[in-house]
Structures are given as C-alpha cells and as structure tokens.
C-alpha cells in the first residue's frame, strides 16, 4: 500500500496512473478534457532538424587541400543551436580537418594531427563541431572534411535545434 504525506502528491499520482491507463487502452489523450481552471496552452517547444549519414562515405576521398562535403541539410531562417560530428578514417598516418559551414561560410572547424605509426589499423579521428546563432535566410548546413591522404568519413551527424531567442 502506498502512503502519501501530501494530498497534492496523491492527486498527481492518481492523474499519472489514469493517463498511463488511458494510453495503454489506446484512448486518445486529446479527447480528455482539461481540468477545471486550467490555463491556456503554453508556447510550442523548439523545432529540431537532423540529418545522419551512418554508413561509410564518401569512400576513398582524394587528399586535400579542397574540402569534400560529407553530409548537408537545408534549414529555414531562424535562430539555431547546431551540433555536428563526423569520424574520419585516414589510410596513412596523416592529419585531417573538418568544418561546419552555413551557406558555404565556415562557422566552426577542427583539426586532428598526425597519428603515430603504431596506430593499429587505419587511424580514426572524431571531429566535433558546433554553432549557435541566427541564420537570416534559408541555408544549407554542411560538414566538409579533408586529409593529407585518401580518407573516408562515417557516422556523420548534424542536429539543429531552432530556438526562440539566443542570449550571449
């Protein structure tokens, strides 16, 4: 038997149990009336956009200095917090560079130095990238990479969360 010291906690526990039972029964939660005296609905939560390229590619990309686009995603104008990452595999012990671009302009970049010759298999490096700010018009957000030897990318991800405002 459950014991509650506060009447409000007991009511909350009953409400949760009822909602879980309604959801389990397949009854639409939207059809349940709001409790008497409930306020207006709050603002909509943030909208998120994501793109992921889990498979390996581009395969056997040529050595730099030009960057090669690994993955990209279009975004409408707005204020965003963007997190991105990619794993780069080089085929010789060499460095790799990756950048996050918005409308082809670099907003973040990372570099990973040469690996020791004793690195087993082909060297892997993770490149984390981020950006927070306003995108004034629809834009393409992309991860682009390069390396000193042939390379390939995998597990590339871009997650963009649209914000109502950004405080710096």
Secondary structure, DSSP 4 states (H G I P E B T S, - for coil): ----SSHHHHHHHHHHHHHHHHHHTT--GGGSPPPTT---------EEEEEEE-S--STTBPPSSS-EEEEEEEE-SEEEEEEEEEEEEESSS--EEEEEEETTEEEEEEEE-PPPTT-SSS-EEEEEEEEEEEE-S-EEEEEEEEESS-EEEEEEEEEEEEES----
